[in-house]
Amino acid sequence: MTESPTGVDRNPAPRPLQSDPPAESLRTRLLRHGFNLLPAYRGTGARVDHIGANWRYVRVRLPCNWRTRNAVGTTFGGSLYGAVDPVYMIMLRRILGDRFTVWDKSAAIEFIEPGRDTLYAEFTLADDEIETLREDLAPGDSVDREYLVSLVDETGTVHAACEKTVYVRRDE
């Protein structure tokens, strides 16, 4: 396991997809459909497959098809990054609510293996992560949080890894 200059693990371990993700609610199901209709996200070729009822789990699917394929027949890097770009920010905004400002700050993506099949990304936020943000941030304080998400195929083989830095500030 080696780390790139950007901090992304160049050889992350295979990450099989969760076989039993948290259940969706009617509200998250409707929001998922609405999110998939947004032109900026729709243009990536990716689709949000699943949003857990409490927003602590999201799964994204990115097929390799005529819309997402590059000149050499593999999934376009822009689609890989676009598929994962807004997800952690949106999850944190939904969980933390209006008393917090949440913005994407930076990202680094490492292309590990060409994607020729449908790829998936699973995003999770632990309860203790949320409690830390709620309890440790005083009004006006901010923190940068780093999250790593991998794009994997059906077997769990990692094709790309993206490190996201998200800015969180407590407003009140």
C-alpha positions as a Markdown table, in Angstrom:
| # | Residue | x | y | z |
|---|---|---|---|---|
| 1 | Met | 0.0 | 0.0 | 0.0 |
| 2 | Thr | 1.6 | 3.2 | -1.1 |
| 3 | Glu | 0.4 | 6.8 | -0.8 |
| 4 | Ser | 0.5 | 9.3 | -3.6 |
| 5 | Pro | 1.6 | 12.9 | -3.2 |
| 6 | Thr | -2.0 | 13.9 | -2.8 |
| 7 | Gly | -2.5 | 11.5 | 0.1 |
| 8 | Val | -4.8 | 9.1 | -1.8 |
| 9 | Asp | -3.9 | 5.4 | -1.3 |
| 10 | Arg | -2.6 | 4.1 | -4.6 |
| 11 | Asn | -3.5 | 0.5 | -3.9 |
| 12 | Pro | -6.6 | 0.5 | -1.7 |
| 13 | Ala | -7.9 | -2.9 | -0.6 |
| 14 | Pro | -10.9 | -4.3 | -2.5 |
| 15 | Arg | -14.2 | -3.0 | -1.1 |
| 16 | Pro | -17.1 | -5.3 | -1.7 |
| 17 | Leu | -20.5 | -3.6 | -1.9 |
| 18 | Gln | -22.7 | -3.8 | 1.1 |
| 19 | Ser | -25.2 | -6.6 | 0.5 |
| 20 | Asp | -27.8 | -5.2 | 2.9 |
| 21 | Pro | -27.7 | -1.3 | 2.8 |
| 22 | Pro | -29.8 | 0.7 | 5.3 |
| 23 | Ala | -33.4 | 1.0 | 4.2 |
| 24 | Glu | -34.6 | 4.0 | 2.2 |
| 25 | Ser | -37.5 | 6.1 | 3.4 |
| 26 | Leu | -40.2 | 7.5 | 1.1 |
| 27 | Arg | -38.6 | 10.9 | 1.5 |
| 28 | Thr | -35.1 | 9.8 | 0.6 |
| 29 | Arg | -36.4 | 7.8 | -2.3 |
| 30 | Leu | -38.2 | 10.9 | -3.7 |
| 31 | Leu | -35.0 | 13.0 | -3.1 |
| 32 | Arg | -32.9 | 10.4 | -4.9 |
| 33 | His | -35.1 | 10.6 | -7.9 |
| 34 | Gly | -35.0 | 14.4 | -7.8 |
| 35 | Phe | -31.2 | 14.4 | -7.4 |
| 36 | Asn | -30.9 | 12.2 | -10.5 |
| 37 | Leu | -32.8 | 14.7 | -12.5 |
| 38 | Leu | -30.5 | 17.6 | -11.8 |
| 39 | Pro | -28.8 | 18.5 | -15.1 |
| 40 | Ala | -25.3 | 19.0 | -13.5 |
| 41 | Tyr | -25.4 | 15.5 | -12.0 |
| 42 | Arg | -27.3 | 13.8 | -14.8 |
| 43 | Gly | -24.5 | 15.0 | -17.2 |
| 44 | Thr | -21.9 | 12.8 | -15.3 |
| 45 | Gly | -23.7 | 9.7 | -16.4 |
| 46 | Ala | -23.9 | 8.5 | -12.8 |
| 47 | Arg | -27.1 | 7.8 | -10.9 |
| 48 | Val | -27.7 | 7.8 | -7.1 |
| 49 | Asp | -28.9 | 4.2 | -6.5 |
| 50 | His | -29.7 | 4.3 | -2.8 |
| 51 | Ile | -30.0 | 6.8 | 0.1 |
| 52 | Gly | -30.4 | 5.5 | 3.6 |
| 53 | Ala | -33.3 | 6.9 | 5.6 |
| 54 | Asn | -31.0 | 8.8 | 7.9 |
| 55 | Trp | -28.6 | 10.0 | 5.1 |
| 56 | Arg | -25.6 | 8.2 | 6.6 |
| 57 | Tyr | -25.3 | 5.9 | 3.6 |
| 58 | Val | -25.5 | 6.7 | -0.2 |
| 59 | Arg | -24.6 | 4.4 | -3.1 |
| 60 | Val | -23.9 | 5.7 | -6.6 |
| 61 | Arg | -23.8 | 3.7 | -9.8 |
| 62 | Leu | -21.7 | 4.7 | -12.9 |
| 63 | Pro | -22.2 | 2.6 | -16.0 |
| 64 | Cys | -19.6 | 2.4 | -18.7 |
| 65 | Asn | -21.7 | 3.3 | -21.7 |
| 66 | Trp | -21.7 | 5.6 | -24.8 |
| 67 | Arg | -22.3 | 8.6 | -22.5 |
| 68 | Thr | -19.4 | 7.9 | -20.0 |
| 69 | Arg | -16.8 | 6.2 | -22.3 |
| 70 | Asn | -13.6 | 7.9 | -23.3 |
| 71 | Ala | -11.7 | 7.6 | -26.6 |
| 72 | Val | -10.0 | 4.3 | -25.5 |
| 73 | Gly | -13.2 | 2.6 | -24.4 |
| 74 | Thr | -13.0 | 3.0 | -20.6 |
| 75 | Thr | -14.9 | 5.2 | -18.2 |
| 76 | Phe | -14.0 | 8.9 | -18.6 |
| 77 | Gly | -12.2 | 10.4 | -15.7 |
| 78 | Gly | -14.5 | 13.4 | -15.5 |
| 79 | Ser | -17.5 | 11.0 | -15.1 |
| 80 | Leu | -15.6 | 9.1 | -12.3 |
| 81 | Tyr | -15.0 | 12.4 | -10.4 |
| 82 | Gly | -18.4 | 13.9 | -11.2 |
| 83 | Ala | -20.1 | 10.8 | -9.8 |
| 84 | Val | -18.6 | 11.3 | -6.4 |
| 85 | Asp | -18.1 | 15.1 | -6.2 |
| 86 | Pro | -21.1 | 16.4 | -4.4 |
| 87 | Val | -22.2 | 13.5 | -2.3 |
| 88 | Tyr | -20.4 | 13.9 | 1.1 |
| 89 | Met | -21.3 | 17.7 | 1.1 |
| 90 | Ile | -24.9 | 16.9 | 0.5 |
| 91 | Met | -25.0 | 14.1 | 3.1 |
| 92 | Leu | -23.5 | 16.4 | 5.7 |
| 93 | Arg | -25.9 | 19.3 | 4.8 |
| 94 | Arg | -28.9 | 17.0 | 5.2 |
| 95 | Ile | -27.7 | 15.5 | 8.5 |
| 96 | Leu | -26.4 | 18.6 | 10.2 |
| 97 | Gly | -29.2 | 21.0 | 9.1 |
| 98 | Asp | -29.3 | 24.8 | 8.7 |
| 99 | Arg | -27.2 | 25.5 | 11.7 |
| 100 | Phe | -24.1 | 24.5 | 9.8 |
| 101 | Thr | -22.4 | 25.7 | 6.6 |
| 102 | Val | -21.0 | 22.8 | 4.6 |
| 103 | Trp | -18.9 | 23.2 | 1.4 |
| 104 | Asp | -16.6 | 21.1 | -0.7 |
| 105 | Lys | -13.1 | 22.5 | -0.3 |
| 106 | Ser | -10.8 | 20.3 | -2.3 |
| 107 | Ala | -10.4 | 16.8 | -3.9 |
| 108 | Ala | -7.8 | 14.5 | -5.2 |
| 109 | Ile | -8.6 | 11.5 | -7.4 |
| 110 | Glu | -6.3 | 8.6 | -8.2 |
| 111 | Phe | -7.1 | 6.5 | -11.3 |
| 112 | Ile | -6.0 | 3.0 | -10.3 |
| 113 | Glu | -7.4 | 0.7 | -13.0 |
| 114 | Pro | -9.4 | 1.5 | -16.1 |
| 115 | Gly | -13.1 | 1.0 | -15.7 |
| 116 | Arg | -14.8 | -1.1 | -18.3 |
| 117 | Asp | -17.9 | -2.2 | -16.4 |
| 118 | Thr | -20.4 | -0.5 | -14.1 |
| 119 | Leu | -18.7 | 1.1 | -11.1 |
| 120 | Tyr | -20.2 | 1.8 | -7.7 |
| 121 | Ala | -19.3 | 4.2 | -4.9 |
| 122 | Glu | -20.6 | 3.8 | -1.3 |
| 123 | Phe | -20.5 | 6.8 | 1.0 |
| 124 | Thr | -20.9 | 6.3 | 4.8 |
| 125 | Leu | -20.9 | 8.6 | 7.7 |
| 126 | Ala | -20.6 | 7.1 | 11.2 |
| 127 | Asp | -22.8 | 8.3 | 14.0 |
| 128 | Asp | -19.7 | 9.3 | 16.0 |
| 129 | Glu | -18.5 | 11.5 | 13.2 |
| 130 | Ile | -21.7 | 13.4 | 13.2 |
| 131 | Glu | -21.7 | 13.7 | 17.0 |
| 132 | Thr | -18.1 | 15.0 | 16.9 |
| 133 | Leu | -19.1 | 17.7 | 14.5 |
| 134 | Arg | -22.2 | 18.7 | 16.5 |
| 135 | Glu | -20.5 | 18.7 | 19.9 |
| 136 | Asp | -17.0 | 19.9 | 19.2 |
| 137 | Leu | -17.8 | 22.9 | 17.0 |
| 138 | Ala | -18.7 | 26.0 | 18.9 |
| 139 | Pro | -20.7 | 28.8 | 17.1 |
| 140 | Gly | -18.4 | 30.4 | 14.5 |
| 141 | Asp | -15.8 | 27.5 | 14.6 |
| 142 | Ser | -15.0 | 25.5 | 11.5 |
| 143 | Val | -13.1 | 22.4 | 10.6 |
| 144 | Asp | -12.0 | 20.6 | 7.5 |
| 145 | Arg | -13.0 | 16.9 | 7.3 |
| 146 | Glu | -11.4 | 14.4 | 4.9 |
| 147 | Tyr | -13.2 | 11.4 | 3.4 |
| 148 | Leu | -12.0 | 8.7 | 1.1 |
| 149 | Val | -14.4 | 7.1 | -1.4 |
| 150 | Ser | -13.5 | 4.3 | -3.9 |
| 151 | Leu | -15.2 | 3.5 | -7.2 |
| 152 | Val | -15.4 | -0.3 | -7.4 |
| 153 | Asp | -16.8 | -2.9 | -9.7 |
| 154 | Glu | -19.2 | -5.7 | -8.8 |
| 155 | Thr | -16.3 | -7.8 | -7.4 |
| 156 | Gly | -15.0 | -5.0 | -5.2 |
| 157 | Thr | -11.9 | -4.2 | -7.3 |
| 158 | Val | -11.0 | -0.6 | -6.8 |
| 159 | His | -10.7 | 1.4 | -10.1 |
| 160 | Ala | -10.4 | 4.9 | -8.6 |
| 161 | Ala | -10.1 | 6.5 | -5.2 |
| 162 | Cys | -11.1 | 10.0 | -4.4 |
| 163 | Glu | -10.1 | 12.0 | -1.3 |
| 164 | Lys | -12.6 | 14.8 | -0.5 |
| 165 | Thr | -12.0 | 17.6 | 1.9 |
| 166 | Val | -15.2 | 19.2 | 3.2 |
| 167 | Tyr | -15.4 | 22.5 | 5.1 |
| 168 | Val | -17.9 | 22.5 | 8.0 |
| 169 | Arg | -18.7 | 25.6 | 10.1 |
| 170 | Arg | -21.3 | 25.9 | 12.9 |
| 171 | Asp | -23.2 | 29.1 | 12.3 |
| 172 | Glu | -25.2 | 29.8 | 15.4 |
